[in-house]
Amino acid sequence: SQQGEEDPQALSIQEGENATMNCSYKTSINNLQWYRQNSGRGLVHLILIRSNEREKHSGRLRVTLDTSKKSSSLLITASRAADTASYFCATVWETSGSRLTFGEGTQLTVNP
Amino acid sequence: NAGVTQTPKFQVLKTGQSMTLQCAQDMNHNSMYWYRQDPGMGLRLIYYSASEGTTDKGEVPNGYNVSRLNKREFSLRLESAAPSQTSVYFCASSAFGTASFYGYTFGSGTRLTVV
């Protein structure tokens, strides 16, 4: 079964708006990562947040982690048409070594 | 360009045929992984190799075998393809112990159709 569940499954916004995607997971983790996948391409690592961190920034990306609620959010500010892609959260469990377990993804469409 | 290279990019098989998906990385990574991605779903781990000489089953290993040929190469074999194995297959790699810091590097995928 999938470890992560993402919400919403699909999101459509206008260029310049902010996009927020949420991820929930079930077991204790070492870290949580977000990946982007453009249509027909492989996944690209965006950002990683460790279990002892609450918030992390990278350019227009902001990730939060709430281990008490077993949830994370990815905020993309000032979105661009080029941000159109699927976004996946992935977790490294405390007991899984370096293996990643992926959620089902959020399809983000940014309209020009 | 440095990264993970997968071949072939596309393949159509008849039920019962066999084939091997190839994956090579040139980043001196220790760990390599095979995932499959089905429409509307995330990635599911088939097999992984934490280091050269070791392989382990992931979430969905049935119908597959793997070989870690050397540090660079990790192949996935379908011995008798079934329509349920129609999917996009991704290979990924990470430096040992650093997936928790830098994440994985993915290949561009192999789109496999079994008819």
Interface residues (C-beta under 8 A of the other chain):
Chain A: Q2 G4 N30 N31 Q33 Y35 G40 R41 G42 L43 V44 H45 L48 R50 F88 A90 V92 G97 S98 R99 L100 T101 F102 G103 E104 G105
Chain B: V4 S31 Y33 Y35 G40 M41 G42 L43 R44 L45 Y48 A50 G58 E59 F90 A92 S94 F96 G97 T98 A99 S100 F101 Y102 G103 Y104 T105 F106 G107 S108 G109
